[in-house]
Amino acid sequence: MPKRTTSRTRAPAHVKKLLAQTYARILTPEGDDQYGAEILEFPGCSAQGSTPAEAYANLERAAEVWLMDWLSQGKEAPRPLTNTATSGRFALRLPTGLYVRASQAAARERVSLNQYIANAVAERVGASTTLSAFDGMVSEVRKLRSTASGQHARL
């Protein structure tokens, strides 16, 4: 009796092992009972679902296909962004004028330049996250307004 085939290829063990790493999986509500999911380190790898669990499950299947294709092109698997082996240190060169202004600002706040820059980065990352969430809410309000105005016109 011939083997039964499915439309979905099972991922090899080495792909499953790679996917068990701490890749940044992001789940985003998209309105109308839809959720989007993506893995930040895998460009273009995304999925949707009508529940968070479904979006996540669809993402895992999409990630298997994405990674198998990526590896088949002879590319090395992307490293997780949340690599716990990193030191948290990086070198940063600033133009002289910016360095002087940042040093003066740090002195006014009575913190080290290192702490000042770390705080600036944290504020920027937080602002980006907040702005993304705000944009999502604005989109939802626009959809609600559109739906409400459409219903009002029918009355």
C-alpha positions in Angstrom: 0.0 0.0 0.0 1.5 3.4 -0.9 2.3 5.9 1.8 -0.2 8.5 2.4 1.0 12.0 1.6 -0.1 15.3 3.0 0.1 18.8 1.5 2.3 19.8 4.3 5.9 18.5 4.6 7.1 17.6 8.1 10.0 19.7 9.2 13.2 17.8 9.8 14.5 17.5 13.4 17.3 20.1 12.9 14.7 22.7 11.8 12.5 21.9 14.8 15.6 22.3 17.0 16.4 25.7 15.5 12.8 26.9 15.9 13.0 25.9 19.6 15.4 28.8 20.1 14.2 32.1 21.6 13.2 33.8 18.4 11.1 37.0 18.8 7.6 35.9 18.1 5.2 38.9 17.9 1.4 38.6 18.1 -0.7 41.6 17.1 -4.5 42.1 17.2 -5.6 43.3 13.7 -9.2 43.9 14.4 -12.3 42.0 13.3 -11.3 39.0 15.4 -8.0 38.6 13.4 -4.6 38.3 14.8 -1.3 38.6 13.0 1.9 36.9 14.1 5.5 37.2 12.9 9.0 36.2 13.8 11.2 39.3 13.7 14.4 37.5 12.7 12.7 35.8 9.7 12.0 38.5 7.1 8.6 38.0 5.5 7.6 35.1 7.8 4.1 35.9 9.1 0.7 34.3 9.6 -2.8 35.2 10.7 -5.5 33.5 12.6 -9.0 34.2 14.1 -7.6 33.6 17.6 -4.2 34.2 19.2 -3.7 30.4 19.4 -4.6 29.9 15.8 -2.3 32.7 14.6 0.6 31.3 16.7 0.0 27.8 15.4 -0.1 29.1 11.8 3.1 31.0 12.5 4.9 27.9 13.7 3.9 26.1 10.4 4.9 29.1 8.3 8.3 29.3 10.2 9.0 25.7 9.4 8.5 26.3 5.7 10.4 29.6 5.8 13.4 28.1 7.6 13.6 25.0 5.4 13.5 27.3 2.3 16.1 29.7 3.8 18.5 26.8 4.7 17.9 25.2 1.2 19.4 28.4 -0.3 22.6 27.6 1.6 22.0 30.4 4.1 22.8 30.2 7.8 19.9 30.2 10.2 19.3 33.7 11.7 20.4 34.2 15.3 17.7 35.0 17.8 17.6 38.7 18.8 17.3 37.6 22.5 20.6 35.8 22.6 21.4 35.5 26.3 25.1 35.1 25.6 25.5 38.8 24.7 27.3 41.2 27.1 24.9 44.1 26.6 27.9 46.2 25.6 28.6 47.9 22.2 30.9 50.6 21.0 29.4 53.8 19.8 31.2 56.6 18.0 29.5 60.0 18.1 30.4 63.2 16.2 32.3 65.6 18.4 29.5 68.1 18.7 26.9 65.5 19.6 29.3 63.9 22.2 29.8 67.3 23.8 26.0 68.1 23.9 25.3 64.6 25.3 28.0 64.9 27.9 26.6 68.3 29.0 23.1 66.9 29.1 24.3 64.0 31.2 26.1 66.3 33.6 23.0 68.5 34.0 21.0 65.3 34.9 23.9 64.2 37.2 24.3 60.8 35.5 27.1 59.3 33.6 27.2 59.6 29.8 26.7 55.8 29.6 23.5 56.0 31.8 22.3 59.0 29.9 22.6 57.2 26.5 21.1 54.0 28.0 18.1 56.1 29.2 17.8 57.8 25.8 17.7 54.4 24.0 15.1 53.0 26.5 12.9 56.1 26.0 13.1 55.7 22.2 12.3 52.0 22.3 9.4 52.7 24.7 8.2 55.5 22.5 8.3 53.3 19.4 6.3 50.6 21.2 3.7 53.1 22.4 3.4 54.7 19.0 2.8 51.3 17.4 0.1 50.5 19.9 -1.5 54.0 19.4 -1.5 53.5 15.6 -3.3 50.2 16.1 -5.9 51.9 18.3 -6.4 54.7 15.8 -7.0 52.1 13.0 -9.6 50.4 15.2 -11.4 53.7 15.9 -11.4 54.5 12.1 -12.9 51.1 11.4 -15.5 51.6 14.1 -16.4 55.0 12.7 -16.6 53.6 9.2 -18.8 50.8 10.4 -21.0 53.1 12.5 -21.4 55.6 9.6 -22.3 52.8 7.2 -25.0 51.6 9.6 -26.3 55.1 10.2 -26.7 55.7 6.5 -28.8 52.5 6.2 -31.2 53.8 8.8 
